[in-house]
Amino acid sequence: MSLTLTENAAAKVQDLLANEENSDVHLRVFVSGGGCSGFQYGFSLDTQVNDNDAQLESQGVKMLIDPASLDLLDGSEIDYQESLQGSSFVIRNPNASGTCGCGKSFTPAEDGAGCANAAY
């Protein structure tokens, strides 16, 4: 299982973590049903480590991933980009057969297309 952060993403996450008063805060990366392509990416700062969470580290950032999201994110790279439209985290996911225009949701390659996959 691999999930990596670019230098830009790691720097942004480390900035966010530096604002937290708790040193046990981790970046939680997850996939949930929804969005215009069937699944959407999510991020949160979390102190709760569940027994079944995968714990990965990239560029010095500790990440938590739940088992349901693990296969859908394997091999992905998280970047942080700033543009005229704003700033956001961007995921390059080799497991996606398509993404929506905003890049916040995707359709898994093995499942076909559309929101019918939201019940995964």
C-alpha positions, 0 to 999 in steps of 0.5 A, spaced: 500 500 500 502 506 498 499 513 498 504 519 498 504 526 499 508 531 494 513 536 498 507 542 497 502 537 500 506 535 506 508 543 507 501 545 507 499 539 512 505 540 516 503 548 517 496 545 519 498 541 524 503 546 527 496 550 528 494 544 533 495 544 540 495 536 540 501 533 537 497 526 536 493 529 531 494 525 524 491 527 517 486 522 515 485 521 508 478 517 506 473 516 500 466 516 501 460 515 496 457 521 493 460 527 488 458 527 481 462 521 479 460 516 484 466 517 490 469 523 493 475 524 497 476 527 504 481 530 509 480 531 516 485 532 522 484 526 527 486 524 534 483 517 534 486 512 531 482 506 530 484 499 530 483 497 523 486 504 520 492 503 516 498 508 518 502 511 513 507 516 513 510 520 507 514 526 507 514 526 515 506 526 515 503 521 519 496 519 515 490 514 517 486 511 512 480 506 513 480 499 510 474 501 505 478 507 502 485 503 502 484 499 496 481 506 492 487 510 494 493 505 493 498 508 489 495 515 489 499 521 490 496 527 494 499 534 491 497 541 494 496 547 488 495 554 488 492 557 482 487 563 480 481 559 482 484 558 489 488 553 493 486 545 494 489 538 495 489 534 488 489 527 488 492 523 482 489 516 483 491 511 478 485 507 480 480 512 477 477 511 470 474 518 470 474 524 475 469 530 475 470 537 472 472 539 479 477 533 481 473 532 488 470 526 485 472 520 481 469 513 478 473 507 480 476 503 474 474 496 476 466 499 477 464 502 471 462 509 470 457 514 474 453 515 481 451 508 481 457 506 484 456 510 490 454 504 494 461 501 494 
